[in-house]
Amino acid sequence: MYAVVKIKNQQFRVTPDAKVQVPLMDSEVGSTLTFDEVLMFADGDDVKVGTPTVEGASVAAEVLSHGRSRKIVVFKKKRRKNYRRKNGHRQQYTEIKITGING
């Protein structure tokens, strides 16, 4: 059983008891969330594709932690022009655990 759910304008394929890192959300650690924008739901051979969402389907999740991912180095250079810029970026995320998928 799995579902494709839309969380903060990104699509994630989730299964029960899976841990997923999603963009930072304003939720307390330990709180429960419900996502209603399920784009696809599959249970064995029974596959439901929404137009655009599956009616009556939802995904329940629990917030585990907040954090920052690994550093991404952004380096710009123009040859022979003495132009070099080095920047770094760490994206913030929320780690959630999928507790249930209701189809």
ChimeraX commands (.cxc) that place a marker at each C-alpha (Angstrom):
marker #1 position 0.00,0.00,0.00 radius 0.5
marker #1 position 1.29,3.44,-0.92 radius 0.5
marker #1 position 0.07,6.90,-1.82 radius 0.5
marker #1 position 1.35,9.95,-3.65 radius 0.5
marker #1 position 0.58,13.00,-1.54 radius 0.5
marker #1 position 1.11,16.71,-2.15 radius 0.5
marker #1 position 2.82,18.47,0.76 radius 0.5
marker #1 position 3.74,22.17,0.40 radius 0.5
marker #1 position 3.62,22.00,-3.42 radius 0.5
marker #1 position 5.89,18.95,-3.60 radius 0.5
marker #1 position 4.87,15.37,-4.31 radius 0.5
marker #1 position 5.97,12.50,-2.07 radius 0.5
marker #1 position 5.42,8.74,-2.41 radius 0.5
marker #1 position 4.64,7.49,1.09 radius 0.5
marker #1 position 4.05,4.10,2.66 radius 0.5
marker #1 position 2.84,3.29,6.20 radius 0.5
marker #1 position 5.57,3.64,8.89 radius 0.5
marker #1 position 7.88,5.50,6.48 radius 0.5
marker #1 position 9.96,8.49,7.59 radius 0.5
marker #1 position 9.91,11.39,5.13 radius 0.5
marker #1 position 11.73,14.73,5.13 radius 0.5
marker #1 position 9.39,17.46,3.90 radius 0.5
marker #1 position 9.90,21.25,3.69 radius 0.5
marker #1 position 9.77,23.05,7.03 radius 0.5
marker #1 position 6.29,23.14,8.56 radius 0.5
marker #1 position 4.97,25.18,11.48 radius 0.5
marker #1 position 4.07,22.22,13.70 radius 0.5
marker #1 position 5.22,21.16,17.14 radius 0.5
marker #1 position 7.27,17.98,17.57 radius 0.5
marker #1 position 4.93,15.15,18.50 radius 0.5
marker #1 position 1.84,16.66,16.90 radius 0.5
marker #1 position -0.21,14.84,14.28 radius 0.5
marker #1 position -0.91,16.08,10.77 radius 0.5
marker #1 position -3.48,15.08,8.16 radius 0.5
marker #1 position -2.82,15.56,4.45 radius 0.5
marker #1 position -5.95,15.58,2.28 radius 0.5
marker #1 position -4.32,16.22,-1.11 radius 0.5
marker #1 position -3.78,12.59,-2.14 radius 0.5
marker #1 position -2.99,12.45,-5.85 radius 0.5
marker #1 position -2.83,8.65,-6.14 radius 0.5
marker #1 position -3.66,5.72,-3.90 radius 0.5
marker #1 position -2.61,2.11,-4.51 radius 0.5
marker #1 position -3.47,-1.00,-2.51 radius 0.5
marker #1 position -2.14,-4.05,-4.32 radius 0.5
marker #1 position -3.75,-4.14,-7.77 radius 0.5
marker #1 position -6.37,-1.55,-6.82 radius 0.5
marker #1 position -5.02,1.81,-8.06 radius 0.5
marker #1 position -6.99,5.05,-7.79 radius 0.5
marker #1 position -5.73,8.12,-9.61 radius 0.5
marker #1 position -7.29,11.42,-8.70 radius 0.5
marker #1 position -8.47,14.20,-10.97 radius 0.5
marker #1 position -6.69,16.09,-9.41 radius 0.5
marker #1 position -7.13,14.42,-5.98 radius 0.5
marker #1 position -8.65,11.15,-4.78 radius 0.5
marker #1 position -11.97,11.78,-3.04 radius 0.5
marker #1 position -12.07,10.67,0.61 radius 0.5
marker #1 position -8.40,9.70,0.79 radius 0.5
marker #1 position -6.08,11.10,3.43 radius 0.5
marker #1 position -2.67,10.47,4.96 radius 0.5
marker #1 position -2.00,10.79,8.70 radius 0.5
marker #1 position 1.49,11.63,9.96 radius 0.5
marker #1 position 3.34,12.47,13.17 radius 0.5
marker #1 position 6.05,15.15,13.41 radius 0.5
marker #1 position 9.33,13.63,14.60 radius 0.5
marker #1 position 11.81,16.51,14.38 radius 0.5
marker #1 position 12.96,19.66,12.62 radius 0.5
marker #1 position 16.42,20.05,11.15 radius 0.5
marker #1 position 18.68,21.28,8.41 radius 0.5
marker #1 position 19.96,19.18,5.52 radius 0.5
marker #1 position 23.56,18.95,4.35 radius 0.5
marker #1 position 25.27,22.02,2.94 radius 0.5
marker #1 position 25.02,22.73,-0.76 radius 0.5
marker #1 position 27.94,24.74,-2.19 radius 0.5
marker #1 position 27.02,27.30,-4.83 radius 0.5
marker #1 position 30.09,28.41,-6.81 radius 0.5
marker #1 position 30.02,30.94,-9.64 radius 0.5
marker #1 position 33.01,31.75,-11.81 radius 0.5
marker #1 position 33.73,33.63,-15.02 radius 0.5
marker #1 position 37.00,32.70,-16.57 radius 0.5
marker #1 position 39.67,35.34,-17.10 radius 0.5
marker #1 position 37.52,38.01,-15.39 radius 0.5
marker #1 position 38.66,37.54,-11.78 radius 0.5
marker #1 position 35.03,36.83,-10.80 radius 0.5
marker #1 position 34.49,34.13,-8.18 radius 0.5
marker #1 position 31.61,33.83,-5.73 radius 0.5
marker #1 position 31.23,31.02,-3.23 radius 0.5
marker #1 position 28.00,30.60,-1.28 radius 0.5
marker #1 position 26.53,27.87,0.88 radius 0.5
marker #1 position 22.95,26.92,1.65 radius 0.5
marker #1 position 21.28,24.52,4.10 radius 0.5
marker #1 position 17.62,23.78,3.50 radius 0.5
marker #1 position 15.41,23.42,6.58 radius 0.5
marker #1 position 13.13,20.40,6.81 radius 0.5
marker #1 position 10.60,18.66,9.01 radius 0.5
marker #1 position 10.87,14.90,9.46 radius 0.5
marker #1 position 7.51,13.13,9.65 radius 0.5
marker #1 position 6.48,9.52,10.16 radius 0.5
marker #1 position 3.50,8.25,8.19 radius 0.5
marker #1 position 1.09,6.62,10.67 radius 0.5
marker #1 position -1.74,5.70,8.33 radius 0.5
marker #1 position -3.14,5.90,4.82 radius 0.5
marker #1 position -6.90,6.01,4.42 radius 0.5
marker #1 position -8.18,5.25,0.94 radius 0.5
marker link #1:1,2 radius 0.2
marker link #1:2,3 radius 0.2
marker link #1:3,4 radius 0.2
marker link #1:4,5 radius 0.2
marker link #1:5,6 radius 0.2
marker link #1:6,7 radius 0.2
marker link #1:7,8 radius 0.2
marker link #1:8,9 radius 0.2
marker link #1:9,10 radius 0.2
marker link #1:10,11 radius 0.2
marker link #1:11,12 radius 0.2
marker link #1:12,13 radius 0.2
marker link #1:13,14 radius 0.2
marker link #1:14,15 radius 0.2
marker link #1:15,16 radius 0.2
marker link #1:16,17 radius 0.2
marker link #1:17,18 radius 0.2
marker link #1:18,19 radius 0.2
marker link #1:19,20 radius 0.2
marker link #1:20,21 radius 0.2
marker link #1:21,22 radius 0.2
marker link #1:22,23 radius 0.2
marker link #1:23,24 radius 0.2
marker link #1:24,25 radius 0.2
marker link #1:25,26 radius 0.2
marker link #1:26,27 radius 0.2
marker link #1:27,28 radius 0.2
marker link #1:28,29 radius 0.2
marker link #1:29,30 radius 0.2
marker link #1:30,31 radius 0.2
marker link #1:31,32 radius 0.2
marker link #1:32,33 radius 0.2
marker link #1:33,34 radius 0.2
marker link #1:34,35 radius 0.2
marker link #1:35,36 radius 0.2
marker link #1:36,37 radius 0.2
marker link #1:37,38 radius 0.2
marker link #1:38,39 radius 0.2
marker link #1:39,40 radius 0.2
marker link #1:40,41 radius 0.2
marker link #1:41,42 radius 0.2
marker link #1:42,43 radius 0.2
marker link #1:43,44 radius 0.2
marker link #1:44,45 radius 0.2
marker link #1:45,46 radius 0.2
marker link #1:46,47 radius 0.2
marker link #1:47,48 radius 0.2
marker link #1:48,49 radius 0.2
marker link #1:49,50 radius 0.2
marker link #1:50,51 radius 0.2
marker link #1:51,52 radius 0.2
marker link #1:52,53 radius 0.2
marker link #1:53,54 radius 0.2
marker link #1:54,55 radius 0.2
marker link #1:55,56 radius 0.2
marker link #1:56,57 radius 0.2
marker link #1:57,58 radius 0.2
marker link #1:58,59 radius 0.2
marker link #1:59,60 radius 0.2
marker link #1:60,61 radius 0.2
marker link #1:61,62 radius 0.2
marker link #1:62,63 radius 0.2
marker link #1:63,64 radius 0.2
marker link #1:64,65 radius 0.2
marker link #1:65,66 radius 0.2
marker link #1:66,67 radius 0.2
marker link #1:67,68 radius 0.2
marker link #1:68,69 radius 0.2
marker link #1:69,70 radius 0.2
marker link #1:70,71 radius 0.2
marker link #1:71,72 radius 0.2
marker link #1:72,73 radius 0.2
marker link #1:73,74 radius 0.2
marker link #1:74,75 radius 0.2
marker link #1:75,76 radius 0.2
marker link #1:76,77 radius 0.2
marker link #1:77,78 radius 0.2
marker link #1:78,79 radius 0.2
marker link #1:79,80 radius 0.2
marker link #1:80,81 radius 0.2
marker link #1:81,82 radius 0.2
marker link #1:82,83 radius 0.2
marker link #1:83,84 radius 0.2
marker link #1:84,85 radius 0.2
marker link #1:85,86 radius 0.2
marker link #1:86,87 radius 0.2
marker link #1:87,88 radius 0.2
marker link #1:88,89 radius 0.2
marker link #1:89,90 radius 0.2
marker link #1:90,91 radius 0.2
marker link #1:91,92 radius 0.2
marker link #1:92,93 radius 0.2
marker link #1:93,94 radius 0.2
marker link #1:94,95 radius 0.2
marker link #1:95,96 radius 0.2
marker link #1:96,97 radius 0.2
marker link #1:97,98 radius 0.2
marker link #1:98,99 radius 0.2
marker link #1:99,100 radius 0.2
marker link #1:100,101 radius 0.2
marker link #1:101,102 radius 0.2
marker link #1:102,103 radius 0.2
view
